[in-house]
Amino acid sequence: MATSTEARPTTSSSGPEPQEPRSASRTGPVLLTVVTWIVAIGFFFPVLWMVLTAFKTEQDAQTDPPTLAFTPTLEQFRTVFDAGIGPYFANSLGATVISTVLVLLLATPAAFALSLRPVEKTQDVLFFFISTKMLPVVAAIVPIYVVVNDLRLLDNIWTLVVLYTAMNLPIAIWMMRSFFLEVPSELLEAASIDGASLGRTLREVVLPIVSPGIFATALICTIFSWNEFFFAVNLTSANAGTMPTFLVQFVTSQGLYFAQLSAAATLAALPVILAGWVAQNKLVQGLSFGAVK
């Protein structure tokens, strides 16, 4: 009886395929984490060095190479308060808060009209808004100075309020329009069927949905207004000076007082840092609003 000589399939081919080592699959995320930390520390290091310098004496702050071991002191902060930081802080706070509120009041209906209730030639209107940011501020400071001087509003806090509002309004409209575009049109139709007016629809339907975006817009406008220097240094002096102009006092013909300037800069940056920390959740939600469907 003849035996079969056909080759039988081997069972090794049906086994599990070899897997990559687990250590190799973890190399990418670990490397990305390390690089992220290095970049974050690189961005944060100047701020950390500023805070450390604020607690040094002028002698320790002027050493070359820098002194890493020093005895902390509050002398520079006392000097800053003695220099009269209070009025400058109040002016910055007033101009920032009032201008941000005005920006939100003006940008909200404008963004609503350009997104959920488009007007004729919407794209032309949007381009007109953003085109106002294309002109360098230094090119407009002379006519602005002449107009403000003729109106006798030099060294007046309300001048900064108007300028900060005009400065932040185009950015706010563009940002808030992108948030309004993410509102489902079905909600507006349902509100209209229920008999809600346009104002009530905006207040009770649209604004609660886009509130994270409004918080993000308000925080960005606050940062821009608080840090603005060019208008403040050219249009104010003693009565309406802001925190950025206060810092210039520590740059004198006798030299640069590093420790005092660091202490003043730390106090100037603290309100914005605290505002960002308090609103960080709203900021992340607002900046990522509509990113994931």
C-alpha positions as a Python dict, from the first residue, in 0.01 Angstrom:
ca = {
    (1, 'M'): (0, 0, 0),
    (2, 'A'): (150, 334, -107),
    (3, 'T'): (212, 595, 153),
    (4, 'S'): (129, 961, 95),
    (5, 'T'): (429, 1183, 49),
    (6, 'E'): (242, 1517, 57),
    (7, 'A'): (384, 1772, 299),
    (8, 'R'): (163, 1854, 591),
    (9, 'P'): (126, 2218, 702),
    (10, 'T'): (330, 2305, 1001),
    (11, 'T'): (156, 2423, 1314),
    (12, 'S'): (413, 2696, 1382),
    (13, 'S'): (246, 2936, 1135),
    (14, 'S'): (-74, 2944, 1339),
    (15, 'G'): (102, 3066, 1655),
    (16, 'P'): (96, 3426, 1781),
    (17, 'E'): (312, 3676, 1600),
    (18, 'P'): (616, 3806, 1787),
    (19, 'Q'): (546, 4132, 1969),
    (20, 'E'): (776, 4427, 2006),
    (21, 'P'): (944, 4467, 2343),
    (22, 'R'): (734, 4668, 2585),
    (23, 'S'): (1030, 4896, 2664),
    (24, 'A'): (1055, 5003, 2299),
    (25, 'S'): (685, 5100, 2288),
    (26, 'R'): (733, 5323, 2593),
    (27, 'T'): (1037, 5509, 2462),
    (28, 'G'): (837, 5755, 2252),
    (29, 'P'): (600, 5884, 2523),
    (30, 'V'): (880, 5904, 2780),
    (31, 'L'): (1101, 6101, 2541),
    (32, 'L'): (812, 6334, 2457),
    (33, 'T'): (747, 6392, 2827),
    (34, 'V'): (1112, 6474, 2894),
    (35, 'V'): (1128, 6718, 2601),
    (36, 'T'): (803, 6882, 2715),
    (37, 'W'): (940, 6934, 3066),
    (38, 'I'): (1264, 7078, 2931),
    (39, 'V'): (1075, 7326, 2711),
    (40, 'A'): (839, 7420, 2996),
    (41, 'I'): (1128, 7478, 3237),
    (42, 'G'): (1305, 7684, 2970),
    (43, 'F'): (1002, 7913, 2936),
    (44, 'F'): (944, 7933, 3312),
    (45, 'F'): (1308, 7984, 3415),
    (46, 'P'): (1319, 8363, 3343),
    (47, 'V'): (1011, 8411, 3563),
    (48, 'L'): (1165, 8199, 3839),
    (49, 'W'): (1492, 8392, 3816),
    (50, 'M'): (1301, 8723, 3837),
    (51, 'V'): (1126, 8609, 4156),
    (52, 'L'): (1453, 8488, 4311),
    (53, 'T'): (1627, 8815, 4224),
    (54, 'A'): (1345, 9008, 4393),
    (55, 'F'): (1452, 8855, 4726),
    (56, 'K'): (1821, 8945, 4682),
    (57, 'T'): (2009, 9254, 4782),
    (58, 'E'): (2139, 9478, 4505),
    (59, 'Q'): (2490, 9355, 4575),
    (60, 'D'): (2389, 8990, 4531),
    (61, 'A'): (2185, 9072, 4220),
    (62, 'Q'): (2479, 9245, 4049),
    (63, 'T'): (2734, 8964, 4095),
    (64, 'D'): (2893, 8801, 3791),
    (65, 'P'): (2855, 8504, 3777),
    (66, 'P'): (2514, 8516, 3948),
    (67, 'T'): (2492, 8418, 4313),
    (68, 'L'): (2287, 8106, 4373),
    (69, 'A'): (2328, 8100, 4752),
    (70, 'F'): (2196, 8414, 4921),
    (71, 'T'): (2003, 8529, 5225),
    (72, 'P'): (1644, 8623, 5127),
    (73, 'T'): (1532, 8975, 5215),
    (74, 'L'): (1217, 9182, 5174),
    (75, 'E'): (1411, 9506, 5143),
    (76, 'Q'): (1338, 9545, 4771),
    (77, 'F'): (963, 9503, 4819),
    (78, 'R'): (966, 9770, 5089),
    (79, 'T'): (1150, 9999, 4850),
    (80, 'V'): (891, 9936, 4580),
    (81, 'F'): (601, 10017, 4813),
    (82, 'D'): (781, 10329, 4936),
    (83, 'A'): (817, 10440, 4571),
    (84, 'G'): (438, 10470, 4549),
    (85, 'I'): (316, 10163, 4362),
    (86, 'G'): (-44, 10206, 4482),
    (87, 'P'): (-171, 10468, 4233),
    (88, 'Y'): (-9, 10290, 3939),
    (89, 'F'): (-165, 9961, 4044),
    (90, 'A'): (-507, 10125, 4080),
    (91, 'N'): (-479, 10289, 3736),
    (92, 'S'): (-385, 9960, 3570),
    (93, 'L'): (-664, 9777, 3747),
    (94, 'G'): (-924, 10039, 3655),
    (95, 'A'): (-821, 10070, 3290),
    (96, 'T'): (-798, 9692, 3249),
    (97, 'V'): (-1129, 9601, 3413),
    (98, 'I'): (-1335, 9879, 3252),
    (99, 'S'): (-1191, 9825, 2904),
    (100, 'T'): (-1240, 9447, 2926),
    (101, 'V'): (-1604, 9490, 3030),
    (102, 'L'): (-1661, 9734, 2742),
    (103, 'V'): (-1496, 9494, 2498),
    (104, 'L'): (-1724, 9208, 2604),
    (105, 'L'): (-2035, 9428, 2585),
    (106, 'L'): (-1948, 9542, 2233),
    (107, 'A'): (-1798, 9220, 2098),
    (108, 'T'): (-2080, 8989, 2207),
    (109, 'P'): (-2359, 9134, 1984),
    (110, 'A'): (-2112, 9194, 1702),
    (111, 'A'): (-1987, 8834, 1709),
    (112, 'F'): (-2345, 8707, 1738),
    (113, 'A'): (-2448, 8906, 1431),
    (114, 'L'): (-2148, 8791, 1229),
    (115, 'S'): (-2195, 8423, 1313),
    (116, 'L'): (-2550, 8316, 1397),
    (117, 'R'): (-2723, 8615, 1234),
    (118, 'P'): (-2492, 8705, 942),
    (119, 'V'): (-2521, 9050, 793),
    (120, 'E'): (-2454, 9155, 436),
    (121, 'K'): (-2087, 9129, 335),
    (122, 'T'): (-1986, 8956, 657),
    (123, 'Q'): (-1637, 8874, 529),
    (124, 'D'): (-1575, 9237, 440),
    (125, 'V'): (-1676, 9343, 790),
    (126, 'L'): (-1446, 9083, 947),
    (127, 'F'): (-1156, 9195, 731),
    (128, 'F'): (-1220, 9557, 826),
    (129, 'F'): (-1205, 9465, 1196),
    (130, 'I'): (-881, 9272, 1170),
    (131, 'S'): (-722, 9529, 935),
    (132, 'T'): (-714, 9776, 1224),
    (133, 'K'): (-450, 9553, 1387),
    (134, 'M'): (-222, 9571, 1082),
    (135, 'L'): (-121, 9935, 1135),
    (136, 'P'): (182, 9969, 1364),
    (137, 'V'): (93, 10157, 1679),
    (138, 'V'): (398, 10381, 1644),
    (139, 'A'): (261, 10507, 1311),
    (140, 'A'): (-60, 10625, 1479),
    (141, 'I'): (77, 10769, 1803),
    (142, 'V'): (129, 11122, 1664),
    (143, 'P'): (-231, 11182, 1545),
    (144, 'I'): (-361, 11011, 1861),
    (145, 'Y'): (-146, 11238, 2074),
    (146, 'V'): (-267, 11548, 1887),
    (147, 'V'): (-634, 11451, 1925),
    (148, 'V'): (-595, 11363, 2294),
    (149, 'N'): (-407, 11686, 2359),
    (150, 'D'): (-675, 11894, 2185),
    (151, 'L'): (-942, 11723, 2394),
    (152, 'R'): (-733, 11793, 2707),
    (153, 'L'): (-731, 11426, 2799),
    (154, 'L'): (-359, 11375, 2837),
    (155, 'D'): (-265, 11192, 3155),
    (156, 'N'): (-624, 11074, 3193),
    (157, 'I'): (-724, 10718, 3276),
    (158, 'W'): (-1029, 10734, 3046),
    (159, 'T'): (-801, 10788, 2749),
    (160, 'L'): (-640, 10453, 2819),
    (161, 'V'): (-982, 10292, 2864),
    (162, 'V'): (-1091, 10404, 2516),
    (163, 'L'): (-762, 10302, 2353),
    (164, 'Y'): (-750, 9963, 2525),
    (165, 'T'): (-1108, 9896, 2421),
    (166, 'A'): (-1030, 9981, 2059),
    (167, 'M'): (-710, 9776, 2078),
    (168, 'N'): (-877, 9456, 2201),
    (169, 'L'): (-1214, 9478, 2027),
    (170, 'P'): (-1109, 9328, 1687),
    (171, 'I'): (-940, 9030, 1852),
    (172, 'A'): (-1237, 8973, 2081),
    (173, 'I'): (-1484, 8978, 1789),
    (174, 'W'): (-1282, 8725, 1592),
    (175, 'M'): (-1240, 8494, 1892),
    (176, 'M'): (-1602, 8511, 2005),
    (177, 'R'): (-1730, 8462, 1650),
    (178, 'S'): (-1549, 8129, 1634),
    (179, 'F'): (-1718, 8026, 1960),
    (180, 'F'): (-2064, 8136, 1842),
    (181, 'L'): (-2025, 7933, 1524),
    (182, 'E'): (-2017, 7616, 1735),
    (183, 'V'): (-2369, 7675, 1871),
    (184, 'P'): (-2613, 7435, 1698),
    (185, 'S'): (-2862, 7618, 1480),
    (186, 'E'): (-3134, 7382, 1606),
    (187, 'L'): (-3122, 7554, 1945),
    (188, 'L'): (-3193, 7891, 1787),
    (189, 'E'): (-3478, 7746, 1586),
    (190, 'A'): (-3628, 7586, 1897),
    (191, 'A'): (-3603, 7914, 2089),
    (192, 'S'): (-3767, 8098, 1801),
    (193, 'I'): (-4052, 7847, 1787),
    (194, 'D'): (-4106, 7889, 2162),
    (195, 'G'): (-4148, 8262, 2105),
    (196, 'A'): (-3819, 8381, 2260),
    (197, 'S'): (-3700, 8720, 2144),
    (198, 'L'): (-3356, 8771, 1994),
    (199, 'G'): (-3219, 8925, 2315),
    (200, 'R'): (-3361, 8647, 2532),
    (201, 'T'): (-3221, 8384, 2298),
    (202, 'L'): (-2879, 8544, 2326),
    (203, 'R'): (-2893, 8572, 2706),
    (204, 'E'): (-3053, 8242, 2802),
    (205, 'V'): (-2955, 8005, 2521),
    (206, 'V'): (-2636, 8118, 2350),
    (207, 'L'): (-2431, 8281, 2626),
    (208, 'P'): (-2444, 7984, 2869),
    (209, 'I'): (-2309, 7760, 2594),
    (210, 'V'): (-2023, 7989, 2491),
    (211, 'S'): (-1936, 8105, 2845),
    (212, 'P'): (-1596, 7923, 2842),
    (213, 'G'): (-1505, 8112, 2525),
    (214, 'I'): (-1613, 8441, 2681),
    (215, 'F'): (-1391, 8371, 2983),
    (216, 'A'): (-1097, 8296, 2754),
    (217, 'T'): (-1155, 8615, 2556),
    (218, 'A'): (-1183, 8823, 2874),
    (219, 'L'): (-859, 8680, 3013),
    (220, 'I'): (-666, 8749, 2693),
    (221, 'C'): (-799, 9106, 2678),
    (222, 'T'): (-703, 9150, 3044),
    (223, 'I'): (-347, 9038, 2977),
    (224, 'F'): (-311, 9266, 2674),
    (225, 'S'): (-447, 9568, 2863),
    (226, 'W'): (-246, 9506, 3179),
    (227, 'N'): (82, 9469, 2990),
    (228, 'E'): (29, 9758, 2745),
    (229, 'F'): (319, 10003, 2762),
    (230, 'F'): (338, 10217, 2448),
    (231, 'F'): (18, 10418, 2494),
    (232, 'A'): (72, 10450, 2868),
    (233, 'V'): (426, 10583, 2843),
    (234, 'N'): (339, 10838, 2574),
    (235, 'L'): (-1, 10960, 2694),
    (236, 'T'): (32, 10952, 3073),
    (237, 'S'): (270, 11082, 3336),
    (238, 'A'): (190, 11122, 3705),
    (239, 'N'): (-187, 11099, 3736),
    (240, 'A'): (-273, 10807, 3506),
    (241, 'G'): (51, 10607, 3496),
    (242, 'T'): (13, 10229, 3487),
    (243, 'M'): (224, 9943, 3618),
    (244, 'P'): (446, 9914, 3305),
    (245, 'T'): (535, 10284, 3333),
    (246, 'F'): (606, 10237, 3704),
    (247, 'L'): (873, 9979, 3619),
    (248, 'V'): (1062, 10235, 3410),
    (249, 'Q'): (1141, 10432, 3727),
    (250, 'F'): (1398, 10168, 3823),
    (251, 'V'): (1598, 10225, 3503),
    (252, 'T'): (1793, 10542, 3583),
    (253, 'S'): (2099, 10722, 3455),
    (254, 'Q'): (2286, 10582, 3754),
    (255, 'G'): (2229, 10226, 3635),
    (256, 'L'): (1980, 9943, 3641),
    (257, 'Y'): (1860, 9831, 3983),
    (258, 'F'): (1809, 9461, 3914),
    (259, 'A'): (1672, 9361, 4254),
    (260, 'Q'): (1427, 9650, 4281),
    (261, 'L'): (1315, 9607, 3920),
    (262, 'S'): (1262, 9234, 3979),
    (263, 'A'): (1055, 9303, 4290),
    (264, 'A'): (840, 9557, 4104),
    (265, 'A'): (801, 9322, 3805),
    (266, 'T'): (698, 9039, 4037),
    (267, 'L'): (426, 9252, 4193),
    (268, 'A'): (316, 9371, 3848),
    (269, 'A'): (289, 9018, 3711),
    (270, 'L'): (118, 8870, 4017),
    (271, 'P'): (-242, 8984, 3943),
    (272, 'V'): (-235, 8846, 3588),
    (273, 'I'): (-80, 8519, 3704),
    (274, 'L'): (-346, 8481, 3973),
    (275, 'A'): (-623, 8562, 3722),
    (276, 'G'): (-487, 8300, 3482),
    (277, 'W'): (-458, 8044, 3759),
    (278, 'V'): (-813, 8102, 3882),
    (279, 'A'): (-960, 8089, 3530),
    (280, 'Q'): (-733, 7816, 3390),
    (281, 'N'): (-1015, 7562, 3353),
    (282, 'K'): (-1235, 7811, 3170),
    (283, 'L'): (-938, 7918, 2958),
    (284, 'V'): (-862, 7563, 2845),
    (285, 'Q'): (-1230, 7496, 2773),
    (286, 'G'): (-1262, 7820, 2581),
    (287, 'L'): (-949, 7778, 2369),
    (288, 'S'): (-1048, 7418, 2285),
    (289, 'F'): (-1417, 7502, 2233),
    (290, 'G'): (-1538, 7325, 1921),
    (291, 'A'): (-1206, 7150, 1862),
    (292, 'V'): (-1361, 6806, 1920),
    (293, 'K'): (-1693, 6723, 1762),
}
